[in-house]
């Protein structure tokens, strides 16, 4: 049987997988960094703080200057930290 419908790629299927146990702040921050800077980041959330890890100092500086926007988007009072490190 031949069909002309486009098939989903593996990236689409795996990327659509929901992470039900992660806090909503993680998704909001990842989406913000990707949308504004076209970069990836790692986010870790604890009771009192949120750490955002990016690849280089230039991105870290730009993220640092926009932390107030990130805090408003997350609707959180937690302390936000920006760290520089390797994203794997």
C-alpha positions in Angstrom: 0.0 0.0 0.0 1.4 3.4 -1.0 0.5 6.6 0.9 1.5 10.2 0.3 1.1 11.2 3.9 4.3 12.4 5.5 5.7 10.1 8.2 7.0 11.4 11.5 10.7 11.4 11.9 12.3 9.7 14.9 13.3 13.1 16.2 9.7 14.3 16.1 8.5 11.2 17.9 11.2 11.3 20.6 11.1 15.0 21.0 7.3 14.9 21.6 7.8 12.6 24.6 6.5 14.3 27.7 8.5 14.6 30.8 5.7 14.4 33.3 7.9 14.5 36.4 9.8 17.7 35.6 8.8 21.0 37.1 7.2 23.5 34.7 10.0 26.0 35.3 12.4 23.7 33.5 10.4 23.7 30.2 9.7 27.4 30.4 13.4 28.2 30.8 14.6 25.8 28.1 12.0 27.2 25.7 13.0 30.8 26.6 16.7 30.2 26.0 16.1 28.4 22.8 13.7 31.0 21.4 15.7 34.1 22.5 19.3 32.8 21.9 19.0 29.7 19.7 21.0 27.8 22.3 20.5 24.8 24.5 20.8 24.7 28.3 20.5 22.5 31.3 18.3 23.4 34.1 18.2 22.1 37.7 15.5 23.0 40.2 15.8 22.8 43.9 13.6 24.0 46.8 15.1 27.5 46.9 16.9 28.0 43.6 17.1 27.3 39.9 20.4 26.8 38.1 20.7 27.4 34.4 23.8 26.0 32.7 24.9 27.3 29.3 27.9 26.6 27.1 29.8 29.9 27.1 30.3 33.1 28.9 28.7 35.3 26.2 25.4 33.4 26.4 25.7 33.4 30.2 26.0 37.2 30.2 23.0 37.7 28.0 20.9 35.3 30.1 22.1 37.0 33.3 20.8 40.4 31.9 17.4 38.8 31.2 16.9 36.9 34.4 14.0 39.2 35.4 12.1 38.2 32.3 12.8 34.5 33.0 11.6 34.9 36.6 8.4 36.6 35.4 7.8 33.8 32.8 8.3 31.1 35.5 6.2 33.1 38.0 8.7 32.1 40.7 10.5 33.7 43.6 13.3 31.2 43.6 16.9 32.5 43.3 18.1 32.1 39.7 21.8 31.2 39.0 23.5 31.2 35.6 26.5 28.8 35.3 28.9 28.2 32.5 29.7 24.5 31.6 29.6 21.8 29.0 26.1 20.8 27.8 26.0 17.2 26.7 
